[in-house]
Amino acid sequence: MIENHNGEKCCSVSGCGYCKESTALADVLQFLGETDEQQNSIARTGGAGVSSVVDALNAIGWKLEAIARPKTADVYQLSRIVSE
């Protein structure tokens, strides 16, 4: 499950045999793509591992990094990549 900054549920995944963390991240973050192609490139990374989501986001100018991993949550920071 992913919650926003207000604690509201954004998505939920279940099952076994695939990376649920990357599925949840791809589900929530695919909207960052400005085109259907970009959104699909992010969505396709669901289940393939968090590094795949990170790479797809980097390709369109976003940086996703894990900043904390307490026992009950994974905390990420999302920022826009600014080119100089």
N, C-alpha and C positions, 0 to 999 in steps of 0.2 A: 504494500500500500504506500502511496505517496500522499503527503499532506502539504498544503500550502502554508504560508507564514501565519495564517490564522488558525491552523489546525484542522482545516476542512479537507476531506478526502478528495483527491484528484483522480486516482485510479487504484485498482486493486488487481492483482494477478494471483493465480493459484495453479496447482498441478505439480508435476515433476518431470524431470528429463530435459530441462532447458534452463537457461539463465533467466530467472524471474526478475532479478534486479535490472538487467539491461532491457527487458521487455517493458517494465514499468517506466524506466527513464525514456525510452524511445516513444512510448505512448504519450507521455506528458510533454516531451520536448519537440516532437515533430512539427508543431506549429511554428517553430522558429524559422523554418524554411520559407523563403519568400515565393517560391514557385512550387508547383505540384511535384516537379522532379526532385527538388531539394527535400520537400517533406517526405516523399517516398524513400529517398536515400536514407533518411533517418529512421523511418518506420521499419525498413527492411533489416535494421540492425538488431531489432528486438529478438532476444533469445540467443544472440551470437556472442555475448560478453560485453561488459561495460567498455572495454577498450574500443570496440567497434562503434559504439555510440559516441565516444569521445572523438574518434577519428572523423566520423561523419559530421559532427558539429564543427570541428576545426576546419573542415573543408569549406564551410559556409560562413566562417568568421566568428565562431563562438568557442569559448573555453569552458570545459566542465572539469572540475577537479574535486576529489573527495577531500574534505577538510577535517572531518572527525568521524570516528566510528565507535561511539559508546555502545554498551551492550545491547541496547534495544532499538538502535537506529543507525542509519548511514546518512551523514550530512554532506551535501555537495554545495559548491559555490559555482554559479554560472555567471560568466562575464563576457562582454563583447571584446573581441580582439581588435585593437586599434592599431592600424599600420601607420608608421611615421613617414 
